[in-house]
Amino acid sequence: MRLSSKEARLEVLKDIIRELHGGGDREKLKKRFAELIQDVSPTEISEMEQQLIEEGMPEEEIKRLCDVHVQVFKESLEGQPLPSSVPGHPLHTLRAENRALEKILAGWNKLLGQVEAAGESGLKQHKDTLVSQLTTLAEVEKHYLKKENQLFPLLESRGVSGPSKVMWAIHDDIRTGLREFRRLVDSGRAAELADLGRKLGGMISDMIYKEEKILFPMSLETLSDEDWARVKKGEEEVGYAWIEPGKEWKPAELVEEQPPLRAYKRPPEAVELDTGSLAPEIINLIFKRLPVDITFVDENDTVRYYSASAERIFPRSPAIIGRRVQNCHPPASVHMVNRILNAFKEGRRDVAEFWIDMKERFIHIRYFAVRDENGVYRGCLEVSQDVTEIRKLKGEKRLLDWK
């Protein structure tokens, strides 16, 4: 029986996943799927995920079932054409990265087999190669960052959030696995390392399939030419994994720099920034809450701003606003101030830094030259931070320990 209604197909899809969630027989569900639906689209699968989340199924459960339901739908997905795109288009670039990643995974699995066959001695023998291969594989971070910071926000602005939440959770599982693998390289536990390595390879390979068969076709169907222009602009900031992108595709002209986010209205009198817009009140609150002291001196050496945080390291008062910065320092240190500012103005330096012990605290002080897009000097930013406790940190802390 073939269902022509999109709503009817979505309900069948959700029923199948609910039965999987309840422990239903996978082969029977695949057969039921094949009999009922012959033309499900990647977009409908993503809509099904989103509706299940909205109806209360935990995202963690959707993630756990993700591999299972992709297998259930795989035969239908195999019939879906890959999204065609011109070299340089963000989807073409992401797919090119996937082709490079597949070659890396082939070498990865071969190396893991060699290590496992030789045991502990093999782990020692291949340690340098393992570290090198792991470093190469970890470049997948750029691929995932482009999805998380470029594709997902735009899809969400178009009302599609289910796949973003599920895929991001799997990205984080892969990141955790890569960190654990790095620790195992020094452990001598060859069998455990090989098992984890194969699991990681499988997760990454499955993600390639989900991207190519669900995310990419759905994105091509959902996003506009202007959206893809935004993706292109953002991906250049993140960088590329293993490849250089093509240059044939030319992005559309951007009418506005930011997409219209759902349930978001720019505040009145907002200050438009390169990566967002904020009301002056919020900008002030952010600066006051920063865990660093900031002072800004303009191109004429005049103090224009300091952050009035609750626990400043160095005292400041409103009386310094409008004063020449040289007059805010003791005579004995003015020569140093002028040396830094002159080097910044002449373009010979961009940063100066110092660190001092002060009343049992360790203070890090940095000065940054502030230049505009044309490289013209616009002022100096002083940033001071108490790093006493930061210097004591060791290992990792990944869990919240609030009482």
Secondary structure per residue as TSV (DSSP state, phi and psi in degrees):
chain	resnum	aa	ss	phi	psi
A	1	M	-	360.0	132.2
A	2	R	-	-107.6	131.3
A	3	L	-	-100.5	122.9
A	4	S	-	-88.9	-23.2
A	5	S	-	-81.2	130.1
A	6	K	H	-61.3	-41.5
A	7	E	H	-62.0	-40.4
A	8	A	H	-65.3	-41.3
A	9	R	H	-63.3	-40.0
A	10	L	H	-62.1	-40.7
A	11	E	H	-64.3	-39.7
A	12	V	H	-65.0	-44.1
A	13	L	H	-57.2	-46.2
A	14	K	H	-65.1	-38.4
A	15	D	H	-60.9	-42.3
A	16	I	H	-62.1	-44.7
A	17	I	H	-67.1	-38.5
A	18	R	H	-61.3	-39.4
A	19	E	H	-68.1	-38.0
A	20	L	H	-60.5	-43.7
A	21	H	H	-57.4	-35.9
A	22	G	T	-86.5	5.3
A	23	G	T	91.2	21.2
A	24	G	-	-65.3	160.4
A	25	D	-	-70.2	122.8
A	26	R	H	-64.2	-43.4
A	27	E	H	-66.1	-39.7
A	28	K	H	-65.1	-38.9
A	29	L	H	-68.8	-35.8
A	30	K	H	-63.0	-41.7
A	31	K	H	-65.1	-42.1
A	32	R	H	-62.2	-41.3
A	33	F	H	-61.5	-46.1
A	34	A	H	-63.3	-36.0
A	35	E	H	-73.2	-35.7
A	36	L	H	-90.7	-34.9
A	37	I	-	-131.9	124.2
A	38	Q	S	-114.0	-7.0
A	39	D	-	-140.1	40.8
A	40	V	-	-67.2	142.2
A	41	S	-	-105.1	157.6
A	42	P	H	-56.5	-36.6
A	43	T	H	-63.0	-38.1
A	44	E	H	-67.7	-35.9
A	45	I	H	-63.9	-41.6
A	46	S	H	-66.8	-37.9
A	47	E	H	-65.2	-36.6
A	48	M	H	-62.3	-45.4
A	49	E	H	-58.1	-45.6
A	50	Q	H	-64.7	-42.2
A	51	Q	H	-65.4	-38.4
A	52	L	H	-63.1	-40.1
A	53	I	H	-63.8	-44.6
A	54	E	H	-65.1	-27.9
A	55	E	T	-85.1	-1.4
A	56	G	T	115.2	-6.9
A	57	M	-	-70.7	126.0
A	58	P	-	-59.3	142.6
A	59	E	H	-58.4	-35.5
A	60	E	H	-61.7	-35.9
A	61	E	H	-72.0	-38.7
A	62	I	H	-60.5	-42.3
A	63	K	H	-61.9	-43.6
A	64	R	H	-61.9	-36.3
A	65	L	H	-87.9	-4.9
A	66	C	H	-57.1	-48.4
A	67	D	H	-61.2	-39.7
A	68	V	H	-66.4	-47.5
A	69	H	H	-75.3	-24.8
A	70	V	H	-65.0	-38.6
A	71	Q	H	-65.0	-38.6
A	72	V	H	-62.9	-40.1
A	73	F	H	-91.5	0.7
A	74	K	H	-59.3	-41.5
A	75	E	H	-62.1	-37.9
A	76	S	H	-70.3	-41.1
A	77	L	H	-64.5	-31.7
A	78	E	H	-61.5	-24.7
A	79	G	T	-82.2	-6.5
A	80	Q	S	-79.7	131.5
A	81	P	-	-71.0	144.6
A	82	L	-	-68.2	143.9
A	83	P	-	-65.0	122.6
A	84	S	-	-81.2	142.8
A	85	S	-	-154.6	159.3
A	86	V	-	-86.8	143.4
A	87	P	T	-51.1	129.3
A	88	G	T	104.6	-24.9
A	89	H	S	-65.4	140.3
A	90	P	H	-52.6	-37.0
A	91	L	H	-69.0	-38.8
A	92	H	H	-61.0	-40.7
A	93	T	H	-65.8	-45.2
A	94	L	H	-62.9	-39.2
A	95	R	H	-69.5	-36.7
A	96	A	H	-64.0	-38.0
A	97	E	H	-63.5	-37.8
A	98	N	H	-64.2	-38.6
A	99	R	H	-64.3	-40.2
A	100	A	H	-65.7	-39.2
A	101	L	H	-64.4	-38.0
A	102	E	H	-61.1	-39.3
A	103	K	H	-66.4	-39.7
A	104	I	H	-63.3	-42.3
A	105	L	H	-64.5	-34.9
A	106	A	H	-62.4	-45.7
A	107	G	H	-66.0	-35.5
A	108	W	H	-61.3	-48.4
A	109	N	H	-65.8	-37.4
A	110	K	H	-62.9	-43.9
A	111	L	H	-64.8	-41.0
A	112	L	H	-61.6	-37.9
A	113	G	H	-63.4	-40.1
A	114	Q	H	-65.3	-42.0
A	115	V	H	-64.7	-45.8
A	116	E	H	-64.2	-39.6
A	117	A	H	-64.9	-34.0
A	118	A	H	-93.5	-7.8
A	119	G	H	69.0	-148.3
A	120	E	H	-58.8	-39.5
A	121	S	H	-64.9	-34.6
A	122	G	H	-67.0	-35.1
A	123	L	H	-64.3	-42.2
A	124	K	H	-66.1	-42.1
A	125	Q	H	-63.7	-39.1
A	126	H	T	-102.1	12.4
A	127	K	H	-56.5	-49.0
A	128	D	H	-62.2	-39.8
A	129	T	H	-67.5	-38.2
A	130	L	H	-61.1	-45.7
A	131	V	H	-62.6	-41.6
A	132	S	H	-64.8	-45.1
A	133	Q	H	-64.6	-38.7
A	134	L	H	-64.4	-40.9
A	135	T	H	-61.2	-42.1
A	136	T	H	-65.0	-46.1
A	137	L	H	-63.6	-35.8
A	138	A	T	-66.6	-11.9
A	139	E	T	-63.5	-11.7
A	140	V	H	-58.6	-19.6
A	141	E	H	-55.3	-40.6
A	142	K	H	-63.9	-40.2
A	143	H	H	-60.6	-46.6
A	144	Y	H	-70.2	-36.3
A	145	L	H	-63.0	-37.2
A	146	K	H	-64.1	-38.6
A	147	K	I	-65.8	-48.0
A	148	E	I	-68.1	-37.1
A	149	N	I	-100.2	-13.5
A	150	Q	I	-116.3	-60.7
A	151	L	I	-69.0	-51.3
A	152	F	H	-59.6	-47.0
A	153	P	H	-59.8	-38.0
A	154	L	H	-70.0	-40.0
A	155	L	H	-62.2	-41.6
A	156	E	H	-63.7	-36.0
A	157	S	H	-67.0	-18.9
A	158	R	T	-99.7	11.5
A	159	G	T	88.3	12.2
A	160	V	-	-113.7	105.8
A	161	S	-	-122.4	-18.4
A	162	G	H	-56.1	-56.6
A	163	P	H	-60.3	-34.1
A	164	S	H	-60.0	-48.1
A	165	K	H	-64.9	-43.1
A	166	V	H	-69.1	-47.4
A	167	M	H	-65.7	-40.3
A	168	W	H	-61.2	-39.9
A	169	A	H	-61.9	-39.1
A	170	I	H	-70.4	-38.1
A	171	H	H	-53.2	-45.5
A	172	D	H	-66.0	-35.6
A	173	D	H	-62.4	-40.8
A	174	I	H	-66.2	-41.8
A	175	R	H	-59.8	-44.1
A	176	T	H	-61.5	-42.1
A	177	G	H	-63.6	-39.6
A	178	L	H	-64.5	-39.2
A	179	R	H	-66.2	-41.8
A	180	E	H	-66.0	-38.7
A	181	F	H	-61.5	-41.1
A	182	R	H	-60.4	-38.5
A	183	R	H	-67.6	-36.7
A	184	L	H	-71.0	-21.8
A	185	V	T	-57.4	-33.7
A	186	D	T	-93.8	2.2
A	187	S	T	-87.0	-25.3
A	188	G	-	85.1	-1.5
A	189	R	-	-91.5	83.7
A	190	A	H	-64.3	-44.2
A	191	A	H	-64.4	-42.9
A	192	E	H	-64.0	-41.4
A	193	L	H	-62.7	-43.9
A	194	A	H	-65.2	-39.4
A	195	D	H	-62.6	-46.7
A	196	L	H	-65.2	-41.0
A	197	G	H	-60.9	-42.1
A	198	R	H	-68.0	-39.1
A	199	K	H	-61.7	-44.4
A	200	L	H	-61.0	-46.4
A	201	G	H	-58.9	-39.9
A	202	G	H	-65.9	-41.8
A	203	M	H	-63.3	-42.6
A	204	I	H	-68.1	-41.0
A	205	S	H	-64.0	-41.5
A	206	D	H	-63.6	-36.3
A	207	M	H	-65.5	-37.2
A	208	I	H	-57.2	-45.8
A	209	Y	H	-61.9	-44.4
A	210	K	H	-65.5	-37.2
A	211	E	I	-62.9	-50.6
A	212	E	I	-72.6	-31.4
A	213	K	I	-97.9	-19.8
A	214	I	I	-123.3	-60.5
A	215	L	I	-64.1	-50.0
A	216	F	H	-66.6	-48.4
A	217	P	H	-60.1	-40.1
A	218	M	H	-64.4	-40.5
A	219	S	H	-64.6	-41.5
A	220	L	H	-64.0	-34.6
A	221	E	H	-75.8	-30.1
A	222	T	H	-92.6	-38.1
A	223	L	-	-91.4	149.0
A	224	S	-	-89.1	171.3
A	225	D	H	-59.7	-37.9
A	226	E	H	-66.6	-36.9
A	227	D	H	-60.3	-44.5
A	228	W	H	-65.7	-31.6
A	229	A	H	-64.0	-38.3
A	230	R	H	-65.9	-41.8
A	231	V	H	-59.4	-44.1
A	232	K	H	-60.6	-44.8
A	233	K	H	-62.1	-41.7
A	234	G	H	-71.9	-36.1
A	235	E	H	-66.0	-28.5
A	236	E	H	-66.9	-27.2
A	237	E	H	-76.0	-35.7
A	238	V	H	-74.5	-41.2
A	239	G	-	102.8	-179.1
A	240	Y	-	-126.3	145.8
A	241	A	S	-99.4	115.5
A	242	W	S	73.0	-12.9
A	243	I	S	-134.2	166.6
A	244	E	-	-109.2	129.8
A	245	P	-	-69.5	155.5
A	246	G	-	-70.3	175.2
A	247	K	S	-127.0	4.4
A	248	E	-	-72.4	-38.2
A	249	W	-	-74.5	133.9
A	250	K	-	-113.8	121.4
A	251	P	-	-68.5	155.1
A	252	A	-	-69.8	160.2
A	253	E	-	-70.3	135.7
A	254	L	-	-85.0	122.9
A	255	V	S	-73.9	-38.4
A	256	E	S	-139.2	153.4
A	257	E	S	-74.9	-25.6
A	258	Q	S	-123.2	140.3
A	259	P	-	-71.6	154.3
A	260	P	-	-74.7	104.2
A	261	L	-	-75.4	143.6
A	262	R	T	-66.2	143.1
A	263	A	T	56.2	31.2
A	264	Y	-	-132.8	128.0
A	265	K	-	-124.6	132.5
A	266	R	-	-61.8	134.0
A	267	P	-	-67.0	152.6
A	268	P	T	-58.6	144.0
A	269	E	T	58.6	29.7
A	270	A	-	-66.0	147.4
A	271	V	E	-91.1	119.0
A	272	E	E	-79.2	119.8
A	273	L	E	-109.3	170.8
A	274	D	T	-60.3	-33.8
A	275	T	T	-125.8	34.3
A	276	G	E	153.3	-171.9
A	277	S	E	-142.9	137.4
A	278	L	E	-136.6	145.7
A	279	A	-	-69.3	147.4
A	280	P	H	-53.2	-37.2
A	281	E	H	-59.9	-41.7
A	282	I	H	-70.0	-39.5
A	283	I	H	-58.4	-44.3
A	284	N	H	-61.7	-43.3
A	285	L	H	-64.9	-38.8
A	286	I	H	-62.9	-48.0
A	287	F	H	-61.5	-37.3
A	288	K	H	-69.0	-25.9
A	289	R	H	-91.9	-12.3
A	290	L	S	-58.7	141.2
A	291	P	S	-82.0	28.0
A	292	V	S	-138.8	156.8
A	293	D	E	-91.5	134.3
A	294	I	E	-124.7	135.6
A	295	T	E	-134.8	133.3
A	296	F	E	-116.1	131.1
A	297	V	E	-117.8	129.1
A	298	D	E	-78.0	-175.9
A	299	E	T	-66.4	-14.4
A	300	N	T	-100.8	15.2
A	301	D	S	67.7	25.5
A	302	T	B	-101.2	132.0
A	303	V	E	-70.8	122.4
A	304	R	E	-110.8	-22.1
A	305	Y	E	-162.2	146.6
A	306	Y	E	-142.8	149.7
A	307	S	-	-83.2	127.3
A	308	A	-	-92.4	63.7
A	309	S	-	-74.6	161.8
A	310	A	T	-64.9	-36.3
A	311	E	T	-125.4	75.4
A	312	R	-	-67.8	148.3
A	313	I	S	-79.2	-47.3
A	314	F	S	-112.1	131.0
A	315	P	-	-65.6	142.2
A	316	R	-	-136.8	157.5
A	317	S	-	-140.6	157.0
A	318	P	G	-56.0	-19.2
A	319	A	G	-65.0	-19.3
A	320	I	G	-80.0	-17.5
A	321	I	T	-64.2	125.6
A	322	G	T	93.4	-8.6
A	323	R	S	-84.8	154.0
A	324	R	B	-70.1	138.0
A	325	V	G	-62.9	-29.6
A	326	Q	G	-61.7	-30.3
A	327	N	G	-79.5	-6.2
A	328	C	G	-96.4	3.3
A	329	H	S	-122.2	151.7
A	330	P	-	-64.5	149.6
A	331	P	H	-51.9	-33.7
A	332	A	H	-67.5	-20.6
A	333	S	H	-109.6	0.1
A	334	V	H	-62.5	-35.9
A	335	H	H	-60.8	-35.5
A	336	M	H	-69.6	-41.3
A	337	V	H	-58.3	-48.4
A	338	N	H	-64.6	-36.3
A	339	R	H	-62.6	-42.8
A	340	I	H	-66.2	-48.5
A	341	L	H	-64.3	-39.8
A	342	N	H	-64.5	-40.4
A	343	A	H	-64.2	-38.3
A	344	F	H	-65.7	-47.1
A	345	K	H	-63.5	-35.7
A	346	E	T	-83.5	-4.0
A	347	G	T	77.9	13.4
A	348	R	S	-83.2	-23.7
A	349	R	-	-141.5	157.8
A	350	D	S	-123.4	-19.1
A	351	V	E	-141.4	141.5
A	352	A	E	-133.7	137.8
A	353	E	E	-139.8	152.7
A	354	F	E	-142.6	159.9
A	355	W	E	-144.1	139.5
A	356	I	E	-138.6	154.4
A	357	D	E	-91.6	128.7
A	358	M	E	-142.8	106.2
A	359	K	T	53.1	53.4
A	360	E	T	65.4	14.2
A	361	R	E	-115.3	148.4
A	362	F	E	-106.0	117.1
A	363	I	E	-111.1	128.6
A	364	H	E	-105.2	124.5
A	365	I	E	-122.3	126.8
A	366	R	E	-131.5	145.5
A	367	Y	E	-118.8	131.3
A	368	F	E	-122.3	132.8
A	369	A	E	-72.8	130.1
A	370	V	E	-102.6	117.8
A	371	R	E	-123.5	152.1
A	372	D	-	-86.0	-174.9
A	373	E	T	-62.5	-22.0
A	374	N	T	-94.2	6.2
A	375	G	-	82.5	7.9
A	376	V	-	-78.2	131.7
A	377	Y	E	-67.2	125.7
A	378	R	E	-116.6	-7.2
A	379	G	E	154.5	-173.6
A	380	C	E	-127.6	134.1
A	381	L	E	-109.9	121.9
A	382	E	E	-98.8	129.0
A	383	V	E	-127.4	119.5
A	384	S	E	-118.1	138.8
A	385	Q	E	-142.2	135.6
A	386	D	E	-82.9	109.1
A	387	V	-	-108.4	20.4
A	388	T	T	-55.1	-52.1
A	389	E	T	-74.8	-32.7
A	390	I	G	-61.0	-39.0
A	391	R	G	-64.8	-19.7
A	392	K	G	-86.4	-11.0
A	393	L	-	-66.4	140.8
A	394	K	-	-142.1	157.3
A	395	G	S	62.9	-142.4
A	396	E	-	-134.4	153.6
A	397	K	-	-133.3	112.2
A	398	R	-	-118.1	-5.3
A	399	L	S	-116.0	148.1
A	400	L	-	-78.3	128.5
A	401	D	-	-113.2	29.4
A	402	W	-	-63.7	142.5
A	403	K	-	-92.2	360.0
